[in-house]
Amino acid sequence: MSTVTAATTTSRPTVPRRIGALQSLGHGLTLAKRNVRYILRTPTTLIDTVIQPILFLLVFVFLFGGAISGSWQDYLQTLVPGLMVQITMYASIGTGMSLNTDITKGVFDRFRSLPIARSAPLVGAVAGDVVRYAVALAVLLLFAFALGFRVQTDPLSALAACALVIVFGLTLCWLSVLVGMVAASPQAVPGIAMAVILPLTFGSNIFADPATMPGWLEVWIGVNPVSYFVDTVRGLMIGGPVAGPLLVSLVAVACCHIVLFPLAIQAYLRRVR
């Protein structure tokens, strides 16, 4: 009788252990540490993140600053807050590229063999990219300070501006994830993402006053959420209205999450199934 019971017990299929929300978050943060360690061990992965802010600052300040604002010193003050938003948008492309690379190279097959939540690689990729945003902002601000840029409000407002830009970058991560899951290869991700990001950045008030542009373009800039993020960051960094642009910016963040988050999750689950 005991032999039969033992045989029945051993033949019973093992029920997968349910992973709770907190444990799933812990798995995601663990993989985020993996991504951060990879960046620290191979700093060459941050070359584009470091070089882009410097190049944009040099090109626009010294080539176009005099023509747009009369002097490059004046243009520097208004351009830096806008570039903070732009370089964070560009840095968000790395999320989709890294996820697509991991899937293409079979890293996700290894993840599936581990007792971790299915969402952990996605959470790890998004959370780990905060380091990329912080590095891009630090490089931009340090170089801008060396050229003569100065915060005209207070340190707390400047920190709030940096935090808002990082939140905006994390929001755009879901667009990057969606593109990364749809693209067939990592090389295709930047091209698809830039087709969306370029109209948002250059069709905004980052580089020039919208009043100097054609009417149709001024209308687009007026409804472009990037313009409100730039106005908010400028208000926090060099002074100006903050409450109104900040409200629109937060609404835009909420809408992006409502639209992009479920689409990105669905695309991710289809790709890793």
ChimeraX attribute file (.defattr): number of C-alpha atoms within 10 A of each C-alpha:
attribute: neighborCount
match mode: 1-to-1
recipient: residues
	/A:1	5
	/A:2	7
	/A:3	8
	/A:4	8
	/A:5	9
	/A:6	10
	/A:7	10
	/A:8	10
	/A:9	10
	/A:10	9
	/A:11	8
	/A:12	8
	/A:13	7
	/A:14	7
	/A:15	6
	/A:16	7
	/A:17	7
	/A:18	8
	/A:19	14
	/A:20	10
	/A:21	10
	/A:22	9
	/A:23	14
	/A:24	17
	/A:25	17
	/A:26	17
	/A:27	22
	/A:28	25
	/A:29	20
	/A:30	17
	/A:31	20
	/A:32	24
	/A:33	16
	/A:34	15
	/A:35	21
	/A:36	20
	/A:37	13
	/A:38	12
	/A:39	17
	/A:40	12
	/A:41	10
	/A:42	10
	/A:43	10
	/A:44	11
	/A:45	14
	/A:46	16
	/A:47	9
	/A:48	12
	/A:49	23
	/A:50	19
	/A:51	13
	/A:52	17
	/A:53	24
	/A:54	17
	/A:55	12
	/A:56	16
	/A:57	19
	/A:58	17
	/A:59	11
	/A:60	17
	/A:61	25
	/A:62	15
	/A:63	12
	/A:64	17
	/A:65	21
	/A:66	15
	/A:67	12
	/A:68	16
	/A:69	16
	/A:70	11
	/A:71	14
	/A:72	18
	/A:73	16
	/A:74	16
	/A:75	22
	/A:76	23
	/A:77	20
	/A:78	20
	/A:79	24
	/A:80	28
	/A:81	28
	/A:82	23
	/A:83	21
	/A:84	26
	/A:85	25
	/A:86	23
	/A:87	22
	/A:88	26
	/A:89	28
	/A:90	23
	/A:91	23
	/A:92	27
	/A:93	27
	/A:94	24
	/A:95	29
	/A:96	28
	/A:97	23
	/A:98	19
	/A:99	23
	/A:100	28
	/A:101	17
	/A:102	17
	/A:103	19
	/A:104	14
	/A:105	9
	/A:106	11
	/A:107	14
	/A:108	19
	/A:109	13
	/A:110	10
	/A:111	16
	/A:112	14
	/A:113	8
	/A:114	10
	/A:115	11
	/A:116	16
	/A:117	20
	/A:118	20
	/A:119	15
	/A:120	20
	/A:121	24
	/A:122	23
	/A:123	19
	/A:124	24
	/A:125	25
	/A:126	26
	/A:127	21
	/A:128	23
	/A:129	25
	/A:130	20
	/A:131	16
	/A:132	23
	/A:133	24
	/A:134	17
	/A:135	17
	/A:136	24
	/A:137	23
	/A:138	16
	/A:139	17
	/A:140	26
	/A:141	20
	/A:142	12
	/A:143	16
	/A:144	20
	/A:145	14
	/A:146	10
	/A:147	14
	/A:148	11
	/A:149	20
	/A:150	15
	/A:151	16
	/A:152	15
	/A:153	15
	/A:154	12
	/A:155	12
	/A:156	11
	/A:157	18
	/A:158	20
	/A:159	13
	/A:160	14
	/A:161	23
	/A:162	22
	/A:163	14
	/A:164	19
	/A:165	26
	/A:166	24
	/A:167	17
	/A:168	22
	/A:169	25
	/A:170	23
	/A:171	22
	/A:172	25
	/A:173	27
	/A:174	26
	/A:175	25
	/A:176	29
	/A:177	32
	/A:178	24
	/A:179	26
	/A:180	32
	/A:181	26
	/A:182	19
	/A:183	19
	/A:184	12
	/A:185	14
	/A:186	21
	/A:187	13
	/A:188	15
	/A:189	25
	/A:190	19
	/A:191	14
	/A:192	16
	/A:193	22
	/A:194	15
	/A:195	10
	/A:196	11
	/A:197	19
	/A:198	14
	/A:199	13
	/A:200	20
	/A:201	24
	/A:202	14
	/A:203	20
	/A:204	25
	/A:205	23
	/A:206	25
	/A:207	20
	/A:208	18
	/A:209	12
	/A:210	19
	/A:211	10
	/A:212	9
	/A:213	12
	/A:214	9
	/A:215	11
	/A:216	9
	/A:217	14
	/A:218	18
	/A:219	12
	/A:220	16
	/A:221	22
	/A:222	16
	/A:223	11
	/A:224	18
	/A:225	21
	/A:226	25
	/A:227	25
	/A:228	24
	/A:229	30
	/A:230	28
	/A:231	25
	/A:232	27
	/A:233	30
	/A:234	27
	/A:235	22
	/A:236	25
	/A:237	26
	/A:238	19
	/A:239	16
	/A:240	13
	/A:241	13
	/A:242	16
	/A:243	11
	/A:244	11
	/A:245	19
	/A:246	19
	/A:247	14
	/A:248	16
	/A:249	22
	/A:250	17
	/A:251	13
	/A:252	19
	/A:253	19
	/A:254	13
	/A:255	13
	/A:256	16
	/A:257	19
	/A:258	11
	/A:259	12
	/A:260	19
	/A:261	19
	/A:262	13
	/A:263	15
	/A:264	23
	/A:265	17
	/A:266	12
	/A:267	17
	/A:268	22
	/A:269	13
	/A:270	11
	/A:271	14
	/A:272	13
	/A:273	7
